[in-house]
Amino acid sequence: MNIYDLRSDTITKPSEAMRKAMYKAQVGDDVYGEDPTVNKLQELSNKITGKKSSLFVSSGSMANLITLFINGGRGKDVLMHNEAHSLHHELGAPAAIAGVNPIGVPGERGILRSEILQEYVNPKSGAYHDAKTSMIIIENTHNFAGGTCYYKENLKDVQSFAHKYGLSLHIDGARIFNASIATGLSVKEISSYADTITFCLAKGLGAPVGAILSGSKEFIDEAKIVRKMLGGGLRQSGIIAAGGLYALEHNIPRLIEDHINAKTLAKCLNGKAWAKVDPNTIETNILFFDTVGIPASKLERKLARRGILCFATGENTIRFVTSLSVTKQDINSICGIINSLEI
Ligand SMILES: Cc1ncc(COP(=O)(O)O)c(C=O)c1O
């Protein structure tokens, strides 16, 4: 039986060509700043984000944590969407390790808006017993809102709110290249609205390990120290950085295929009595659909028996994620299985 893995875009595996690039990578001790491949990856990331400095880190979670450590601060409120990855899927590390007080803020389609943020911000001039707000995180694309994107007006809105209250603004851009392709905004332009940004190499881009954190030179100098404190100072990490470099040089334009595939799946599900999804709401490579008349966990098992792997994320919600591991032909086969499913 063929297996079609729609659980996440984190399941992608390095291609033969990427593995060759990793095999051949020049390396050095990166804690001494002497790994040429890591340095090349960080320089390319500066160009992509338009920031002065970038740091190769082990994961997106580590990039978010380092930023919270530096720009959040102990006992400070950090505003993020109430379904943010940092709030629910980073093991409480923002509070447990960085010491911040994460505050979940509602927002349609995962998008934070100034008029709602206004109700949650604690200005520095407020009552002394209130934790002061130090930072905002926006997630672009927003994973659990269904791969949704911040458009220019959303970015401007949050940026001017952050400026008004002197808050640091961080973009959790784990899938920023998906957002860039879907909105037509370059990653450089998106980054220009924020102080710091992270993006992942080990998701849709297909590298096996790593993420990038970008910001000012002073911020990244500090981030290097915090990365080491967290046990993330790696030595000959050029071997893994080479995978990231290859991904940035080769795998960005093809992300559009994942978006088209996600929409195709949504259209296929749309006609079924047991699924509810509006294909017009699919912006990138993540789609959520509601199950009708069958619990999501049961449908997840039913699909798995036919070779389609996915996650039930709620009692009546299932998530599909498309990636380079699932070809257009695979999507056709998945639609065939969906069409023949008896519920
Ligand atoms: C939006 C978002 N941010 C951060 C992360 C964390 O990335 P990592 O798995 O590399 O820690 C993820 C992972 O899925 C994510 O979806």
The ligand as a Tripos MOL2 file, in Angstrom:
@<TRIPOS>MOLECULE
LIG
   16    16     1     0     0
SMALL
NO_CHARGES

@<TRIPOS>ATOM
      1 C1          4.4490   28.2210   13.4230 C.3       1 LIG1
      2 C2          5.5320   27.3820   13.9990 C.ar      1 LIG1
      3 N1          6.4780   27.9570   14.7340 N.ar      1 LIG1
      4 C3          7.4910   27.2550   15.2580 C.ar      1 LIG1
      5 C4          7.5940   25.9100   15.0490 C.ar      1 LIG1
      6 C5          8.6990   25.1490   15.7150 C.3       1 LIG1
      7 O1          9.6170   24.6370   14.8500 O.3       1 LIG1
      8 P1         10.5520   23.4160   15.3120 P.3       1 LIG1
      9 O2          9.7660   22.1860   15.1270 O.co2     1 LIG1
     10 O3         11.7260   23.5430   14.3770 O.co2     1 LIG1
     11 O4         10.9390   23.6570   16.7230 O.co2     1 LIG1
     12 C6          6.6040   25.2430   14.3030 C.ar      1 LIG1
     13 C7          6.6800   23.7830   14.0780 C.2       1 LIG1
     14 O5          5.8280   23.1600   13.4960 O.2       1 LIG1
     15 C8          5.5520   26.0120   13.7710 C.ar      1 LIG1
     16 O6          4.5520   25.4370   13.0530 O.3       1 LIG1
@<TRIPOS>BOND
     1     1     2 1
     2     2     3 ar
     3     2    15 ar
     4     3     4 ar
     5     4     5 ar
     6     5     6 1
     7     5    12 ar
     8     6     7 1
     9     7     8 1
    10     8     9 2
    11     8    10 1
    12     8    11 1
    13    12    13 1
    14    12    15 ar
    15    13    14 2
    16    15    16 1
@<TRIPOS>SUBSTRUCTURE
     1 LIG1         1 GROUP 0 **** ****
